[in-house]
Amino acid sequence: MSADVETENAPDTEVPVTEESSDAEGSPTTGRADRLKQLEQEGDIAADYLEELLDIADLDGDLDMDVDGDRAAVSIVGADLSQLIGHDGEVLEALQELTRLAVFRETGDRSRLMLDISGYRAQKREELVALAERLIAQVKESGEQVSLDPMSPFERKVVHDTVASSGLTSESEGAEPRRFVVILPAS
C-alpha cells in the first residue's frame, strides 16, 4: 500500500499574519510566510499520521495537502473509503480529532486542521449552503426565525458563514450533540 502525498498552495490563498515584519516595500511578508510554513508543517505531520493509519488498516488512498484560508487541509481520496467516513461523518470527525491530536503532540500547538475523505465534506458543504440559502430566503420573506436540525460543528460553521454572507445573523443553541442553528430575521 502506498499513499501518494501532494502539496498544493494556491497563490491567492490568504494566510493570517501572525508577526508584523515588512519587506523592502513595507508589506507584512515574513509573518505570512511563517504562518504558511507552520500550516504546511501541520499538513505534513497529519499526512504522515494518516498514511500510517491507512497502512495499518490496509487501505489504499492518496493524500492531498493544501492550505485553505487559515488552516491546513488534508484530503484522502481512494477507492472505497466509506468505512473512514461512517454514518453522517461520525468516523471522519473522530479521525480529524485524532489527527489534530497527532499534530498537537508534534508541535505543541492546537491545530484547526480540516480532514476530508473522498470529497464527503466538500459535498456536504454544497448541500448545506443550498439548504441555508433556501432558509435565508424563507426568513427574509416571512420575517420569522427558522431553527435547523442538530448539526456537527463543521455543519454549523458552514451554515453560520452562509447566513453571515447574506447579511442576516444566526446563533447556535442547545448542547452537544443536539446543538443546532437558528437563523434570525433582520432587525
C-alpha positions as CSV (number, residue, x, y, z in Angstrom):
1,M,0.0,0.0,0.0
2,S,1.4,3.4,-0.9
3,A,-0.2,6.7,-0.2
4,D,0.9,9.5,-2.5
5,V,1.2,12.9,-0.9
6,E,0.7,16.1,-2.9
7,T,1.0,19.6,-1.6
8,E,-0.9,22.4,-3.3
9,N,-0.7,26.0,-2.3
10,A,-3.0,28.3,-4.3
11,P,-1.1,31.6,-4.9
12,D,-4.2,33.6,-3.9
13,T,-4.6,31.7,-0.6
14,E,-4.7,34.3,2.2
15,V,-3.0,33.3,5.4
16,P,-3.4,35.4,8.5
17,V,-0.4,37.5,9.5
18,T,0.9,36.5,12.9
19,E,4.0,38.5,13.1
20,E,4.5,42.0,11.8
21,S,7.5,42.5,9.6
22,S,8.0,44.1,6.2
23,D,9.8,43.5,3.0
24,A,11.6,46.3,1.1
25,E,8.2,47.7,0.0
26,G,6.8,47.7,3.6
27,S,4.3,44.8,3.3
28,P,3.9,42.2,6.0
29,T,5.5,39.2,4.4
30,T,7.6,37.4,7.0
31,G,4.7,36.8,9.3
32,R,2.6,35.4,6.5
33,A,5.4,33.2,5.3
34,D,6.0,31.9,8.8
35,R,2.3,31.1,9.2
36,L,2.2,29.4,5.8
37,K,5.2,27.3,6.8
38,Q,3.5,26.4,10.1
39,L,0.3,25.2,8.3
40,E,2.4,23.2,5.8
41,Q,4.2,21.6,8.7
42,E,0.8,20.7,10.2
43,G,-0.2,19.2,6.9
44,D,3.0,17.1,6.7
45,I,2.6,15.8,10.2
46,A,-1.1,14.9,9.5
47,A,-0.2,13.2,6.2
48,D,2.4,11.1,7.9
49,Y,-0.1,10.1,10.6
50,L,-2.8,9.3,8.2
51,E,-0.5,7.4,5.8
52,E,0.5,5.2,8.8
53,L,-3.2,4.7,9.6
54,L,-4.0,3.7,6.0
55,D,-1.1,1.2,6.1
56,I,-2.4,-0.3,9.4
57,A,-5.9,-0.6,8.0
58,D,-4.6,-1.9,4.7
59,L,-6.5,0.7,2.8
60,D,-5.3,2.4,-0.5
61,G,-5.6,6.1,-0.6
62,D,-3.9,9.2,-1.9
63,L,-3.3,12.2,0.4
64,D,-3.6,15.7,-0.9
65,M,-2.5,18.6,1.3
66,D,-3.4,22.2,1.0
67,V,-3.7,25.4,2.9
68,D,-7.3,26.6,3.0
69,G,-7.5,30.1,4.4
70,D,-6.1,29.9,7.9
71,R,-6.0,26.1,8.3
72,A,-4.2,23.1,6.9
73,A,-6.4,20.9,4.9
74,V,-5.8,17.2,4.1
75,S,-7.9,15.0,1.9
76,I,-7.8,11.3,1.5
77,V,-9.1,10.0,-1.9
78,G,-9.3,6.4,-3.0
79,A,-11.4,3.5,-4.0
80,D,-13.8,2.6,-1.1
81,L,-13.1,4.7,2.0
82,S,-16.7,4.8,3.2
83,Q,-15.7,3.0,6.5
84,L,-13.5,6.0,7.2
85,I,-16.4,8.3,6.9
86,G,-19.0,6.4,8.9
87,H,-22.7,7.3,9.4
88,D,-23.2,11.0,9.0
89,G,-19.4,11.6,9.0
90,E,-19.0,10.4,12.6
91,V,-15.9,8.4,11.9
92,L,-14.5,11.2,9.8
93,E,-15.0,13.6,12.7
94,A,-13.2,11.2,15.1
95,L,-10.3,10.8,12.6
96,Q,-10.0,14.5,12.3
97,E,-9.7,14.9,16.1
98,L,-7.1,12.1,16.3
99,T,-5.1,13.7,13.5
100,R,-5.3,17.1,15.3
101,L,-4.0,15.4,18.4
102,A,-1.1,13.9,16.4
103,V,-0.3,17.4,15.2
104,F,-0.5,18.8,18.7
105,R,1.8,16.0,20.0
106,E,4.4,17.0,17.5
107,T,4.1,20.8,17.5
108,G,2.7,21.7,20.9
109,D,0.2,23.9,19.2
110,R,-3.6,23.3,18.8
111,S,-4.4,22.7,15.2
112,R,-7.5,23.7,13.2
113,L,-6.7,21.2,10.5
114,M,-9.6,20.1,8.3
115,L,-9.8,16.5,7.1
116,D,-11.9,15.3,4.2
117,I,-12.3,11.8,2.9
118,S,-13.5,11.0,-0.7
119,G,-14.9,14.5,-1.0
120,Y,-17.5,13.9,1.8
121,R,-17.1,17.3,3.4
122,A,-16.9,19.2,0.1
123,Q,-20.3,17.6,-1.0
124,K,-21.8,18.2,2.5
125,R,-20.7,21.8,2.3
126,E,-22.5,22.3,-1.1
127,E,-25.7,20.7,0.3
128,L,-25.6,22.8,3.5
129,V,-25.0,26.1,1.5
130,A,-28.0,25.2,-0.7
131,L,-30.2,24.5,2.4
132,A,-29.0,27.6,4.2
133,E,-29.8,29.8,1.1
134,R,-33.3,28.4,0.9
135,L,-33.9,29.0,4.6
136,I,-32.4,32.5,4.4
137,A,-34.9,33.3,1.6
138,Q,-37.7,31.9,3.8
139,V,-36.6,34.0,6.8
140,K,-36.3,37.2,4.7
141,E,-39.8,36.6,3.2
142,S,-41.6,35.7,6.4
143,G,-39.7,37.7,8.9
144,E,-39.8,34.7,11.3
145,Q,-36.7,32.9,12.6
146,V,-36.0,29.3,11.5
147,S,-34.4,26.5,13.5
148,L,-32.4,23.8,11.8
149,D,-31.9,20.2,12.9
150,P,-28.9,19.4,15.2
151,M,-25.6,19.5,13.3
152,S,-21.9,18.9,13.8
153,P,-19.6,21.8,14.5
154,F,-18.4,21.7,10.8
155,E,-22.0,21.8,9.5
156,R,-23.0,24.6,11.9
157,K,-20.0,26.7,10.7
158,V,-20.9,26.3,7.1
159,V,-24.5,27.5,7.8
160,H,-23.3,30.4,10.0
161,D,-20.9,31.5,7.3
162,T,-23.6,31.4,4.6
163,V,-26.0,33.3,6.8
164,A,-23.4,35.9,7.6
165,S,-22.6,36.4,3.9
166,S,-26.4,37.0,3.3
167,G,-26.5,39.9,5.8
168,L,-28.6,38.0,8.4
169,T,-27.4,36.6,11.7
170,S,-27.6,33.2,13.2
171,E,-27.0,31.6,16.6
172,S,-26.2,28.1,17.8
173,E,-28.4,26.8,20.6
174,G,-28.7,23.6,22.6
175,A,-26.0,21.3,23.9
176,E,-23.8,18.8,22.1
177,P,-24.7,16.5,20.4
178,R,-28.1,18.2,19.9
179,R,-26.7,21.7,19.1
180,F,-28.5,23.5,16.3
181,V,-28.5,26.7,14.3
182,V,-31.2,29.3,14.4
183,I,-31.4,31.8,11.5
184,L,-32.7,35.2,12.7
185,P,-34.6,37.8,10.7
186,A,-33.1,41.2,10.1
187,S,-33.8,43.6,13.0
